[in-house]
Amino acid sequence: MEQKVLAIFENVLSRKVAFNDELIESYILDSITAVDIVLEVQAEFGCAIPPTDVASVLKTPATLAAWIEENA
């Protein structure tokens, strides 16, 4: 799961990130790229992140992986 999630971020952001990088707080992820990540997750895993949860789910690649494991 870790590698799949990191691959999604690398594809959307065109850069590598670490599994525990703070993406929003460090300004790596903005609202446009967040939407792109949400769409990639939906296409890859068949689950949609609720709009009210996007900021907390996309906090780090690790939080996204945990959310996918619980919701996919």
BAMIDREN-210192 format. One line per field, with one value per residue: residue number from 1; x, z, y of N, C-alpha, C in turn. Coordinates in pm, whole numbers, plus 50000, padded with zeros to 5 digits. Each point is the difference from the previous one (the first is absolute). Layout:
N
seq <- NUM:... $
n_x <- X:... $
n_z <- Z:... $
n_y <- Y:... $
ca_x <- X:... $
ca_z <- Z:... $
ca_y <- Y:... $
c_x <- X:... $
c_z <- Z:... $
c_y <- Y:... $
***
This chain:
72
seq <- 1:2:3:4:5:6:7:8:9:10:11:12:13:14:15:16:17:18:19:20:21:22:23:24:25:26:27:28:29:30:31:32:33:34:35:36:37:38:39:40:41:42:43:44:45:46:47:48:49:50:51:52:53:54:55:56:57:58:59:60:61:62:63:64:65:66:67:68:69:70:71:72 $
n_x <- 50082:50106:50048:49879:49990:50124:49966:49885:50060:50090:49900:49924:50093:50031:49992:50107:49920:50028:49991:50083:50024:50006:49902:49900:50046:50063:49874:50016:49890:49942:49903:50070:50118:49936:49935:50116:50048:49896:50013:50130:49974:49905:50081:50100:49930:49930:50068:49897:50095:49923:49938:49921:50047:49997:49989:49918:49932:50014:49994:50011:50094:50055:49948:50042:50115:50002:49963:50085:50088:49951:50014:50105 $
n_z <- 50000:50080:49923:50006:50129:50025:49923:50066:50117:49968:49957:50101:50094:49921:50119:50060:50079:50126:50053:50078:49877:50067:49924:50082:50119:49919:49964:50020:50072:49887:49989:49900:50056:50103:49914:49943:50123:50037:49881:50022:50126:49954:49904:50085:50100:49920:50073:50036:50011:50108:49937:50099:49941:49889:50075:50075:49896:49941:50131:49988:49923:50121:50021:49878:50017:50121:49944:49901:50089:50061:49884:49956 $
n_y <- 49881:49997:49903:49945:50032:49964:49898:50001:50024:49909:49925:50034:49985:49898:49942:49955:49929:50027:49880:50068:50045:50115:49961:50020:49965:49917:50023:49871:49996:50042:50088:50047:49987:50055:50078:50023:50012:50074:50058:50008:50035:50081:50038:50011:50054:50081:50087:50075:50090:50000:50101:49965:49890:50071:50108:49930:49953:50117:49995:49869:49949:49998:50122:50028:49938:50054:50115:49979:49957:50106:50065:49936 $
ca_x <- 49918:50087:50057:49892:49965:50111:49998:49895:50052:50108:49938:49926:50086:50124:50114:49989:49974:50018:49874:49952:50009:49882:49982:49928:50072:50125:49962:50028:49869:49904:49863:49990:50063:49918:49892:50061:50027:49869:49954:50088:49962:49871:50023:50085:49949:49854:49937:50005:50024:49900:50059:50026:50113:50118:50118:50055:50043:50119:50102:50125:49971:49965:49859:49922:50007:49915:49861:49968:49988:49873:49883:49996 $
ca_z <- 50000:50009:49869:49912:50040:49963:49854:49966:50030:49907:49870:50001:50039:49921:50092:50104:50138:50097:50049:50112:49972:50023:49866:49998:50084:49935:49870:49888:49942:50003:49975:49867:50003:50089:49917:49913:50082:50029:49878:49980:50100:49959:49883:50035:50108:49997:50116:49993:50127:50019:50000:50136:50057:49913:50067:50098:49932:49920:50083:49961:49927:50096:50039:49885:49993:50107:49962:49891:50057:50074:49920:49865 $
ca_y <- 50119:50118:50032:50047:50136:50087:50012:50096:50133:50031:50025:50127:50112:49996:49998:49896:50041:49892:49946:50079:50143:50083:50053:50127:50095:50039:50058:49909:49970:50110:49954:49940:49868:49915:49945:49899:49882:49939:49932:49883:49900:49944:49916:49886:49915:49995:50063:50146:50068:50104:50135:50048:49926:50008:50057:49906:49878:50029:50063:49934:49877:49894:50013:49957:49853:49946:50024:49907:49866:49993:50035:49940 $
c_x <- 50087:50053:49894:49964:50111:50006:49894:50050:50109:49944:49933:50093:50126:50124:49977:49969:50023:49864:49941:50014:49867:49974:49932:50077:50130:49977:50042:49870:49911:49862:49985:50061:49926:49886:50055:50030:49870:49950:50084:49964:49870:50018:50075:49934:49848:49932:50023:50021:49894:50066:50035:50122:50131:50123:50061:50053:50130:50110:50139:49964:49960:49854:49909:49999:49911:49853:49957:49980:49869:49878:49992:49939 $
c_z <- 50000:49863:49902:50031:49962:49849:49954:50024:49902:49862:49996:50025:49915:50088:50101:50134:50090:50058:50114:49980:50028:49871:49996:50079:49936:49859:49881:49922:50010:49960:49865:50000:50094:49922:49908:50076:50029:49879:49970:50096:49960:49881:50036:50097:50008:50122:49993:50139:50014:50007:50139:50064:49923:50075:50099:49934:49922:50079:49967:49910:50093:50042:49885:49990:50105:49965:49891:50056:50076:49910:49863:50004 $
c_y <- 50126:50041:50051:50144:50097:50020:50099:50142:50041:50033:50137:50119:50013:50014:49889:50065:49879:49962:50084:50151:50069:50078:50137:50106:50047:50054:49916:49977:50123:49946:49931:49859:49906:49937:49892:49870:49926:49922:49876:49887:49933:49906:49872:49903:49994:50058:50151:50058:50109:50138:50052:49934:50018:50049:49901:49873:50023:50069:49945:49881:49886:50009:49959:49848:49936:50015:49901:49859:49982:50012:49935:49861 $
***
